[in-house]
Amino acid sequence: MKSNYLFPHKYKKIGWMVLIPSTIIGLLTFNFNYEPSFLNFNLPAISWDSLDTPFGKGEDQFFGMIKNNILNELIGITLIISSLIVAFSKEKSEDEYIANIRLESLVWAVYFNYGILLLSFIFVYDLSFFQVMVFNMFTVLFFFIIRFNWQISKLQKSASYAE
């Protein structure tokens, strides 16, 4: 089957080699709020908040330079790119059945992700909701990768059992 939208199979291993450490570093950074000083830079920005006090919101700023630690941005970029590569690289044997599993897994991941988002709108508030939204940027791809690989694993087990 011709799939022009998929990466070659050889990229999947590279994607995994970047995705796994990026996920671990991202979770550790998020949990421990780690920001190494050597990653502080003055960067161009389109929009940002200038906080006047720890208790109140400052004014929104637009178009300028801001001092920022880029660790979160680097982790976010590597997570997105590596998970896209893992999720959308061809399997060794890509046929219509694999394409169907891929489509069903993608639909399932979107439904599951938005179900969690709906529950978050109802039950999660304030800064915790912001944290859920940050995780929500990545979960569609993660849910897809988990379900697709689980389905492929089940397919391989049933094929080896049939032999």
Backbone as JSON Lines, residues from 0, in Angstrom:
{"i":0,"aa":"M","n":[0.84,-1.18,0.0],"ca":[0.0,0.0,0.0],"c":[0.88,1.24,0.0]}
{"i":1,"aa":"K","n":[0.55,2.2,-0.83],"ca":[1.32,3.44,-0.95],"c":[0.82,4.44,0.08]}
{"i":2,"aa":"S","n":[1.7,4.85,1.0],"ca":[1.36,5.83,2.04],"c":[2.34,6.98,1.96]}
{"i":3,"aa":"N","n":[1.97,8.02,1.25],"ca":[2.87,9.16,1.07],"c":[3.02,10.01,2.32]}
{"i":4,"aa":"Y","n":[2.09,9.89,3.24],"ca":[2.11,10.74,4.44],"c":[2.91,10.13,5.59]}
{"i":5,"aa":"L","n":[3.44,8.93,5.41],"ca":[4.19,8.28,6.47],"c":[5.7,8.42,6.24]}
{"i":6,"aa":"F","n":[6.44,8.5,7.35],"ca":[7.9,8.53,7.28],"c":[8.41,7.12,6.99]}
{"i":7,"aa":"P","n":[9.62,6.99,6.45],"ca":[10.19,5.66,6.25],"c":[10.35,4.93,7.59]}
{"i":8,"aa":"H","n":[10.31,3.61,7.55],"ca":[10.37,2.78,8.75],"c":[11.65,3.02,9.57]}
{"i":9,"aa":"K","n":[12.76,3.31,8.9],"ca":[14.03,3.48,9.61],"c":[14.01,4.65,10.59]}
{"i":10,"aa":"Y","n":[13.1,5.6,10.41],"ca":[13.02,6.75,11.3],"c":[12.38,6.41,12.65]}
{"i":11,"aa":"K","n":[11.63,5.31,12.7],"ca":[10.92,4.95,13.93],"c":[11.9,4.73,15.08]}
{"i":12,"aa":"K","n":[13.01,4.04,14.83],"ca":[14.0,3.76,15.89],"c":[14.61,5.08,16.39]}
{"i":13,"aa":"I","n":[14.91,6.0,15.47],"ca":[15.46,7.31,15.84],"c":[14.44,8.07,16.69]}
{"i":14,"aa":"G","n":[13.17,8.01,16.28],"ca":[12.11,8.67,17.05],"c":[12.03,8.15,18.46]}
{"i":15,"aa":"W","n":[12.1,6.82,18.63],"ca":[12.07,6.23,19.97],"c":[13.28,6.65,20.79]}
{"i":16,"aa":"M","n":[14.45,6.72,20.15],"ca":[15.67,7.09,20.88],"c":[15.63,8.53,21.37]}
{"i":17,"aa":"V","n":[14.83,9.38,20.75],"ca":[14.68,10.76,21.21],"c":[13.46,10.89,22.13]}
{"i":18,"aa":"L","n":[12.37,10.17,21.81],"ca":[11.13,10.3,22.58],"c":[11.27,9.84,24.02]}
{"i":19,"aa":"I","n":[11.88,8.7,24.25],"ca":[11.96,8.16,25.61],"c":[12.75,9.08,26.55]}
{"i":20,"aa":"P","n":[13.99,9.49,26.19],"ca":[14.68,10.4,27.11],"c":[14.01,11.77,27.23]}
{"i":21,"aa":"S","n":[13.42,12.26,26.14],"ca":[12.73,13.55,26.2],"c":[11.55,13.49,27.15]}
{"i":22,"aa":"T","n":[10.82,12.39,27.14],"ca":[9.68,12.23,28.05],"c":[10.15,12.19,29.5]}
{"i":23,"aa":"I","n":[11.2,11.44,29.76],"ca":[11.72,11.33,31.13],"c":[12.23,12.7,31.6]}
{"i":24,"aa":"I","n":[13.02,13.36,30.78],"ca":[13.55,14.68,31.15],"c":[12.41,15.68,31.32]}
{"i":25,"aa":"G","n":[11.42,15.62,30.44],"ca":[10.28,16.52,30.54],"c":[9.5,16.33,31.82]}
{"i":26,"aa":"L","n":[9.24,15.09,32.2],"ca":[8.52,14.83,33.45],"c":[9.32,15.26,34.67]}
{"i":27,"aa":"L","n":[10.62,14.99,34.66],"ca":[11.47,15.43,35.78],"c":[11.53,16.95,35.87]}
{"i":28,"aa":"T","n":[11.68,17.6,34.73],"ca":[11.71,19.07,34.7],"c":[10.41,19.65,35.21]}
{"i":29,"aa":"F","n":[9.3,19.07,34.77],"ca":[7.98,19.56,35.18],"c":[7.77,19.36,36.68]}
{"i":30,"aa":"N","n":[8.13,18.19,37.18],"ca":[7.9,17.88,38.6],"c":[8.81,18.67,39.54]}
{"i":31,"aa":"F","n":[10.06,18.9,39.13],"ca":[11.02,19.56,40.01],"c":[11.29,21.01,39.63]}
{"i":32,"aa":"N","n":[10.6,21.5,38.58],"ca":[10.72,22.9,38.15],"c":[12.17,23.3,37.93]}
{"i":33,"aa":"Y","n":[12.91,22.45,37.26],"ca":[14.34,22.66,37.02],"c":[14.55,23.56,35.81]}
{"i":34,"aa":"E","n":[15.35,24.6,35.97],"ca":[15.7,25.51,34.87],"c":[17.18,25.87,34.98]}
{"i":35,"aa":"P","n":[18.05,25.18,34.24],"ca":[19.48,25.48,34.33],"c":[19.78,26.88,33.79]}
{"i":36,"aa":"S","n":[20.64,27.6,34.48],"ca":[20.9,29.0,34.13],"c":[21.58,29.16,32.78]}
{"i":37,"aa":"F","n":[22.31,28.14,32.3],"ca":[22.98,28.28,31.0],"c":[21.99,28.28,29.84]}
{"i":38,"aa":"L","n":[20.71,27.98,30.11],"ca":[19.69,28.03,29.07],"c":[18.84,29.3,29.14]}
{"i":39,"aa":"N","n":[19.3,30.32,29.89],"ca":[18.62,31.61,29.93],"c":[19.08,32.46,28.75]}
{"i":40,"aa":"F","n":[18.14,32.95,27.97],"ca":[18.45,33.76,26.8],"c":[17.46,34.9,26.67]}
{"i":41,"aa":"N","n":[17.9,35.98,26.01],"ca":[16.99,37.02,25.58],"c":[16.46,36.6,24.21]}
{"i":42,"aa":"L","n":[15.14,36.5,24.11],"ca":[14.52,35.97,22.91],"c":[13.42,36.9,22.41]}
{"i":43,"aa":"P","n":[13.18,36.89,21.1],"ca":[12.04,37.64,20.59],"c":[10.75,36.93,20.99]}
{"i":44,"aa":"A","n":[9.73,37.71,21.33],"ca":[8.46,37.13,21.75],"c":[7.31,37.9,21.12]}
{"i":45,"aa":"I","n":[6.24,37.19,20.84],"ca":[5.04,37.82,20.31],"c":[4.16,38.31,21.44]}
{"i":46,"aa":"S","n":[4.03,37.51,22.51],"ca":[3.16,37.87,23.62],"c":[3.66,37.22,24.91]}
{"i":47,"aa":"W","n":[3.5,37.93,26.05],"ca":[3.85,37.4,27.36],"c":[3.2,38.24,28.44]}
{"i":48,"aa":"D","n":[3.13,37.66,29.63],"ca":[2.6,38.37,30.81],"c":[3.76,38.97,31.58]}
{"i":49,"aa":"S","n":[3.6,40.19,32.02],"ca":[4.56,40.74,32.96],"c":[3.86,40.76,34.31]}
{"i":50,"aa":"L","n":[4.31,39.91,35.21],"ca":[3.66,39.8,36.52],"c":[4.16,40.91,37.44]}
{"i":51,"aa":"D","n":[3.23,41.71,37.93],"ca":[3.58,42.8,38.83],"c":[3.78,42.27,40.25]}
{"i":52,"aa":"T","n":[2.92,41.38,40.67],"ca":[3.0,40.83,42.03],"c":[2.8,39.33,41.94]}
{"i":53,"aa":"P","n":[3.21,38.61,42.96],"ca":[2.96,37.17,42.96],"c":[1.47,36.83,43.07]}
{"i":54,"aa":"F","n":[0.64,37.83,43.47],"ca":[-0.78,37.55,43.72],"c":[-1.7,38.05,42.62]}
{"i":55,"aa":"G","n":[-1.17,38.82,41.69],"ca":[-2.04,39.38,40.67],"c":[-1.44,39.3,39.29]}
{"i":56,"aa":"K","n":[-2.28,39.45,38.3],"ca":[-1.85,39.39,36.92],"c":[-1.38,40.76,36.48]}
{"i":57,"aa":"G","n":[-0.25,40.79,35.82],"ca":[0.27,42.04,35.29],"c":[-0.33,42.33,33.93]}
{"i":58,"aa":"E","n":[0.32,43.18,33.2],"ca":[-0.17,43.56,31.88],"c":[0.35,42.62,30.82]}
{"i":59,"aa":"D","n":[-0.49,42.38,29.82],"ca":[-0.05,41.6,28.67],"c":[0.88,42.46,27.83]}
{"i":60,"aa":"Q","n":[1.97,41.88,27.4],"ca":[2.95,42.56,26.57],"c":[2.93,41.93,25.18]}
{"i":61,"aa":"F","n":[3.24,42.72,24.16],"ca":[3.24,42.23,22.79],"c":[4.5,42.69,22.06]}
{"i":62,"aa":"F","n":[5.07,41.82,21.27],"ca":[6.18,42.09,20.37],"c":[7.36,42.78,21.06]}
{"i":63,"aa":"G","n":[8.31,41.98,21.46],"ca":[9.5,42.52,22.09],"c":[10.46,41.4,22.44]}
{"i":64,"aa":"M","n":[11.41,41.74,23.28],"ca":[12.41,40.78,23.75],"c":[12.09,40.42,25.2]}
{"i":65,"aa":"I","n":[12.33,39.15,25.55],"ca":[12.06,38.69,26.89],"c":[13.18,37.75,27.31]}
{"i":66,"aa":"K","n":[13.57,37.8,28.57],"ca":[14.55,36.85,29.1],"c":[13.78,35.59,29.5]}
{"i":67,"aa":"N","n":[14.22,34.46,28.96],"ca":[13.49,33.22,29.17],"c":[14.45,32.04,29.23]}
{"i":68,"aa":"N","n":[14.11,31.05,30.03],"ca":[14.84,29.79,30.05],"c":[14.2,28.88,29.0]}
{"i":69,"aa":"I","n":[14.98,28.39,28.06],"ca":[14.42,27.67,26.91],"c":[14.31,26.15,27.11]}
{"i":70,"aa":"L","n":[14.56,25.65,28.32],"ca":[14.48,24.2,28.53],"c":[13.1,23.66,28.18]}
{"i":71,"aa":"N","n":[12.05,24.3,28.64],"ca":[10.69,23.83,28.35],"c":[10.41,23.82,26.85]}
{"i":72,"aa":"E","n":[10.87,24.83,26.15],"ca":[10.66,24.89,24.71],"c":[11.42,23.77,23.99]}
{"i":73,"aa":"L","n":[12.66,23.53,24.42],"ca":[13.45,22.46,23.8],"c":[12.8,21.1,24.04]}
{"i":74,"aa":"I","n":[12.34,20.86,25.25],"ca":[11.69,19.59,25.56],"c":[10.39,19.45,24.76]}
{"i":75,"aa":"G","n":[9.6,20.51,24.71],"ca":[8.34,20.46,23.96],"c":[8.57,20.18,22.48]}
{"i":76,"aa":"I","n":[9.57,20.83,21.9],"ca":[9.87,20.61,20.48],"c":[10.33,19.18,20.24]}
{"i":77,"aa":"T","n":[11.23,18.67,21.08],"ca":[11.71,17.3,20.87],"c":[10.6,16.28,21.12]}
{"i":78,"aa":"L","n":[9.72,16.53,22.08],"ca":[8.59,15.62,22.31],"c":[7.66,15.58,21.11]}
{"i":79,"aa":"I","n":[7.33,16.73,20.57],"ca":[6.41,16.78,19.43],"c":[7.02,16.13,18.2]}
{"i":80,"aa":"I","n":[8.24,16.5,17.86],"ca":[8.86,15.95,16.65],"c":[9.09,14.45,16.79]}
{"i":81,"aa":"S","n":[9.64,14.01,17.92],"ca":[9.92,12.57,18.07],"c":[8.64,11.75,18.13]}
{"i":82,"aa":"S","n":[7.6,12.26,18.79],"ca":[6.35,11.48,18.83],"c":[5.66,11.46,17.47]}
{"i":83,"aa":"L","n":[5.77,12.52,16.68],"ca":[5.25,12.49,15.31],"c":[5.99,11.45,14.47]}
{"i":84,"aa":"I","n":[7.3,11.39,14.64],"ca":[8.1,10.42,13.89],"c":[7.74,8.99,14.3]}
{"i":85,"aa":"V","n":[7.62,8.74,15.61],"ca":[7.27,7.4,16.08],"c":[5.86,7.04,15.61]}
{"i":86,"aa":"A","n":[4.94,7.97,15.75],"ca":[3.54,7.68,15.41],"c":[3.33,7.47,13.92]}
{"i":87,"aa":"F","n":[4.05,8.21,13.1],"ca":[3.75,8.2,11.66],"c":[4.91,7.7,10.82]}
{"i":88,"aa":"S","n":[5.65,6.74,11.34],"ca":[6.63,6.01,10.54],"c":[5.99,4.69,10.12]}
{"i":89,"aa":"K","n":[6.32,4.27,8.92],"ca":[5.76,3.02,8.4],"c":[6.22,1.84,9.25]}
{"i":90,"aa":"E","n":[5.4,0.82,9.26],"ca":[5.79,-0.46,9.83],"c":[6.6,-1.2,8.77]}
{"i":91,"aa":"K","n":[7.31,-2.26,9.18],"ca":[8.09,-3.03,8.21],"c":[7.2,-3.54,7.09]}
{"i":92,"aa":"S","n":[6.02,-3.97,7.45],"ca":[5.06,-4.46,6.47],"c":[3.8,-3.61,6.59]}
{"i":93,"aa":"E","n":[3.7,-2.59,5.79],"ca":[2.56,-1.66,5.85],"c":[1.53,-2.08,4.81]}
{"i":94,"aa":"D","n":[0.39,-2.61,5.28],"ca":[-0.67,-3.02,4.36],"c":[-1.99,-2.34,4.77]}
{"i":95,"aa":"E","n":[-3.1,-2.74,4.13],"ca":[-4.39,-2.12,4.43],"c":[-4.83,-2.38,5.87]}
{"i":96,"aa":"Y","n":[-4.51,-3.55,6.39],"ca":[-4.91,-3.87,7.76],"c":[-4.17,-2.99,8.76]}
{"i":97,"aa":"I","n":[-2.89,-2.79,8.54],"ca":[-2.1,-1.89,9.4],"c":[-2.64,-0.46,9.27]}
{"i":98,"aa":"A","n":[-2.96,-0.05,8.05],"ca":[-3.52,1.29,7.85],"c":[-4.85,1.44,8.59]}
{"i":99,"aa":"N","n":[-5.64,0.38,8.62],"ca":[-6.91,0.41,9.35],"c":[-6.66,0.52,10.85]}
{"i":100,"aa":"I","n":[-5.7,-0.25,11.36],"ca":[-5.34,-0.15,12.78],"c":[-4.85,1.26,13.1]}
{"i":101,"aa":"R","n":[-4.06,1.84,12.2],"ca":[-3.54,3.2,12.39],"c":[-4.7,4.2,12.48]}
{"i":102,"aa":"L","n":[-5.66,4.09,11.57],"ca":[-6.8,5.0,11.56],"c":[-7.65,4.82,12.81]}
{"i":103,"aa":"E","n":[-7.97,3.57,13.16],"ca":[-8.77,3.34,14.37],"c":[-8.06,3.84,15.62]}
{"i":104,"aa":"S","n":[-6.77,3.66,15.69],"ca":[-6.0,4.13,16.85],"c":[-6.0,5.64,16.94]}
{"i":105,"aa":"L","n":[-5.91,6.29,15.8],"ca":[-5.93,7.76,15.79],"c":[-7.29,8.28,16.23]}
{"i":106,"aa":"V","n":[-8.35,7.7,15.72],"ca":[-9.7,8.11,16.13],"c":[-9.91,7.86,17.62]}
{"i":107,"aa":"W","n":[-9.51,6.67,18.09],"ca":[-9.64,6.33,19.5],"c":[-8.86,7.33,20.36]}
{"i":108,"aa":"A","n":[-7.63,7.68,19.93],"ca":[-6.79,8.61,20.7],"c":[-7.43,9.99,20.8]}
{"i":109,"aa":"V","n":[-8.03,10.44,19.71],"ca":[-8.69,11.76,19.72],"c":[-9.91,11.73,20.65]}
{"i":110,"aa":"Y","n":[-10.74,10.69,20.54],"ca":[-11.89,10.57,21.43],"c":[-11.46,10.52,22.9]}
{"i":111,"aa":"F","n":[-10.48,9.69,23.2],"ca":[-10.0,9.52,24.57],"c":[-9.42,10.83,25.11]}
{"i":112,"aa":"N","n":[-8.62,11.5,24.28],"ca":[-8.0,12.75,24.68],"c":[-9.06,13.82,24.99]}
{"i":113,"aa":"Y","n":[-10.05,13.95,24.12],"ca":[-11.06,14.96,24.34],"c":[-12.02,14.58,25.46]}
{"i":114,"aa":"G","n":[-12.17,13.28,25.73],"ca":[-12.93,12.86,26.91],"c":[-12.25,13.33,28.18]}
{"i":115,"aa":"I","n":[-10.94,13.16,28.23],"ca":[-10.18,13.65,29.38],"c":[-10.28,15.17,29.47]}
{"i":116,"aa":"L","n":[-10.21,15.85,28.35],"ca":[-10.32,17.31,28.35],"c":[-11.68,17.77,28.85]}
{"i":117,"aa":"L","n":[-12.74,17.09,28.42],"ca":[-14.09,17.44,28.91],"c":[-14.18,17.26,30.42]}
{"i":118,"aa":"L","n":[-13.67,16.15,30.93],"ca":[-13.67,15.93,32.37],"c":[-12.85,17.0,33.1]}
{"i":119,"aa":"S","n":[-11.77,17.43,32.47],"ca":[-10.93,18.48,33.07],"c":[-11.67,19.8,33.14]}
{"i":120,"aa":"F","n":[-12.46,20.12,32.1],"ca":[-13.25,21.35,32.14],"c":[-14.24,21.34,33.3]}
{"i":121,"aa":"I","n":[-14.74,20.16,33.63],"ca":[-15.74,20.05,34.69],"c":[-15.12,20.0,36.08]}
{"i":122,"aa":"F","n":[-13.98,19.29,36.23],"ca":[-13.47,18.99,37.57],"c":[-12.14,19.62,37.95]}
{"i":123,"aa":"V","n":[-11.43,20.27,37.02],"ca":[-10.1,20.8,37.31],"c":[-10.12,22.32,37.1]}
{"i":124,"aa":"Y","n":[-9.5,23.07,38.03],"ca":[-9.59,24.53,38.0],"c":[-8.23,25.19,38.21]}
{"i":125,"aa":"D","n":[-8.17,26.46,37.86],"ca":[-7.05,27.35,38.11],"c":[-5.75,26.84,37.49]}
{"i":126,"aa":"L","n":[-4.65,26.91,38.23],"ca":[-3.35,26.53,37.7],"c":[-3.3,25.04,37.37]}
{"i":127,"aa":"S","n":[-4.03,24.24,38.1],"ca":[-4.08,22.81,37.79],"c":[-4.66,22.58,36.4]}
{"i":128,"aa":"F","n":[-5.66,23.37,36.01],"ca":[-6.23,23.25,34.67],"c":[-5.18,23.62,33.62]}
{"i":129,"aa":"F","n":[-4.4,24.65,33.89],"ca":[-3.33,25.02,32.96],"c":[-2.35,23.86,32.79]}
{"i":130,"aa":"Q","n":[-2.0,23.2,33.89],"ca":[-1.09,22.06,33.81],"c":[-1.7,20.91,33.0]}
{"i":131,"aa":"V","n":[-2.99,20.67,33.17],"ca":[-3.67,19.66,32.36],"c":[-3.6,20.03,30.88]}
{"i":132,"aa":"M","n":[-3.78,21.3,30.57],"ca":[-3.73,21.75,29.17],"c":[-2.33,21.58,28.58]}
{"i":133,"aa":"V","n":[-1.3,21.81,29.39],"ca":[0.07,21.59,28.91],"c":[0.26,20.12,28.56]}
{"i":134,"aa":"F","n":[-0.15,19.22,29.44],"ca":[-0.05,17.79,29.15],"c":[-0.92,17.41,27.96]}
{"i":135,"aa":"N","n":[-2.07,18.06,27.84],"ca":[-3.02,17.74,26.78],"c":[-2.46,18.0,25.38]}
{"i":136,"aa":"M","n":[-1.47,18.87,25.29],"ca":[-0.84,19.12,23.98],"c":[-0.17,17.86,23.44]}
{"i":137,"aa":"F","n":[0.3,17.01,24.33],"ca":[1.1,15.85,23.93],"c":[0.31,14.54,23.97]}
{"i":138,"aa":"T","n":[-0.81,14.52,24.68],"ca":[-1.45,13.24,24.95],"c":[-2.11,12.6,23.74]}
{"i":139,"aa":"V","n":[-2.58,13.36,22.77],"ca":[-3.18,12.74,21.58],"c":[-2.15,11.83,20.92]}
{"i":140,"aa":"L","n":[-0.95,12.33,20.71],"ca":[0.09,11.51,20.09],"c":[0.5,10.35,20.99]}
{"i":141,"aa":"F","n":[0.62,10.6,22.29],"ca":[1.0,9.52,23.2],"c":[-0.07,8.43,23.24]}
{"i":142,"aa":"F","n":[-1.35,8.82,23.33],"ca":[-2.42,7.82,23.33],"c":[-2.42,7.04,22.02]}
{"i":143,"aa":"F","n":[-2.2,7.73,20.9],"ca":[-2.15,7.05,19.61],"c":[-1.01,6.03,19.58]}
{"i":144,"aa":"I","n":[0.18,6.45,20.0],"ca":[1.35,5.57,19.98],"c":[1.09,4.34,20.85]}
{"i":145,"aa":"I","n":[0.54,4.55,22.04],"ca":[0.28,3.43,22.94],"c":[-0.73,2.46,22.33]}
{"i":146,"aa":"R","n":[-1.85,2.98,21.85],"ca":[-2.88,2.09,21.31],"c":[-2.43,1.42,20.03]}
{"i":147,"aa":"F","n":[-1.8,2.15,19.14],"ca":[-1.36,1.57,17.87],"c":[-0.35,0.44,18.12]}
{"i":148,"aa":"N","n":[0.62,0.68,18.97],"ca":[1.62,-0.36,19.26],"c":[1.01,-1.54,20.0]}
{"i":149,"aa":"W","n":[0.04,-1.29,20.85],"ca":[-0.65,-2.37,21.54],"c":[-1.4,-3.24,20.53]}
{"i":150,"aa":"Q","n":[-2.11,-2.59,19.59],"ca":[-2.84,-3.33,18.56],"c":[-1.9,-4.11,17.65]}
{"i":151,"aa":"I","n":[-0.77,-3.51,17.29],"ca":[0.22,-4.2,16.45],"c":[0.79,-5.4,17.21]}
{"i":152,"aa":"S","n":[1.05,-5.22,18.5],"ca":[1.55,-6.31,19.32],"c":[0.54,-7.46,19.38]}
{"i":153,"aa":"K","n":[-0.75,-7.13,19.56],"ca":[-1.78,-8.16,19.56],"c":[-1.84,-8.87,18.21]}
{"i":154,"aa":"L","n":[-1.69,-8.13,17.13],"ca":[-1.69,-8.72,15.79],"c":[-0.53,-9.68,15.61]}
{"i":155,"aa":"Q","n":[0.65,-9.27,16.05],"ca":[1.82,-10.12,15.94],"c":[1.71,-11.38,16.79]}
{"i":156,"aa":"K","n":[1.14,-11.25,17.99],"ca":[0.95,-12.42,18.85],"c":[-0.04,-13.39,18.23]}
{"i":157,"aa":"S","n":[-1.12,-12.87,17.67],"ca":[-2.11,-13.76,17.06],"c":[-1.54,-14.41,15.8]}
{"i":158,"aa":"A","n":[-0.7,-13.7,15.07],"ca":[-0.08,-14.28,13.87],"c":[0.92,-15.36,14.25]}
{"i":159,"aa":"S","n":[1.71,-15.13,15.3],"ca":[2.67,-16.14,15.73],"c":[1.97,-17.34,16.36]}
{"i":160,"aa":"Y","n":[0.83,-17.12,17.0],"ca":[0.06,-18.19,17.59],"c":[-0.56,-19.07,16.49]}
{"i":161,"aa":"A","n":[-1.0,-18.4,15.4],"ca":[-1.61,-19.14,14.28],"c":[-0.6,-20.03,13.59]}
{"i":162,"aa":"E","n":[0.67,-19.64,13.6],"ca":[1.71,-20.45,12.96],"c":[1.98,-21.64,13.79]}
